[in-house]
C-alpha cells in the first residue's frame, strides 16, 4: 500500500509541476518511470541522456577522452574502461561529473521547454538527493523496497558483485533516509499491479490538487 501523501502541492501559477523521481539502486525506479509514461506523464531520464551524450558521436566524447585517455572510441564511451578509471577515485569522479552534469542540465532545460504546456513532468534522477538536485523540483517521489529485495535484484545483474553493491550503497543515501525526505513513497516490493495502482493514485491526487 502506498505511503500516505505527506502534502499536496500548492497551487502553481507556472506549469508544469516538476516532480523528482529517485530511489536507490535496484529499488524499481525504472519500472515506475515506465508506468508514469504509460499514464501520459513526460519523464526526463537523466541516465538515458548521459548514454546519448556519451554514445557514438556524443558531444561529450572529446572532453571525456581528454580527461580519461583511451576510454572512448567509434562506439562512444567504453563504459567498462571509464568505470574503471573513476571507480573508487573521488577526484576522477568529480572531474567526470564536471564534464557530464552541465550537459545534462542543458538537456533537462530543453525538455522542460518542450513540455511547458503540461501540468506535470518528471525528472528521473538516481542521485537526486546525493547531488543536491532537490531544489530543482516541486516534489519528490521515492521508490522503495525491502533491502533483501534490493540485494537480490542487484546481484542478479551481469558483472555485479557483493563488494560492488556495498560500494554503491556507501555512495548513496540510505533508503530509509530517502523515504524520510520524500513527499511521496511508491512501494515496489509487491506485485507490478500494486505498484501501478500506487502510481495511478498518486497522479489522481496530484491532478486533482492542481485543478483547484
Buried (B, 14 or more C-beta within 10 A) or exposed (E): EBBEBEEBBEEBEEBBBBBBBBBBBBBBBBBBBEBBBEBEBBBBBBBBBBEBBBBEEBEBBEBBBEBBEEBBEEEBBBEEBBEEBBEEEEEBBEBBBEBBBEBBEEBBEEBBEEBEEBBBBBBBBBBBBBEEBBEBBBBBBBBBBEBEBBBEBBEEEEEBEEEBBEEBBEEBBEBEEBBEEBBBBBBBBEEEEBBBBBBBBBBEBBBEBBEE
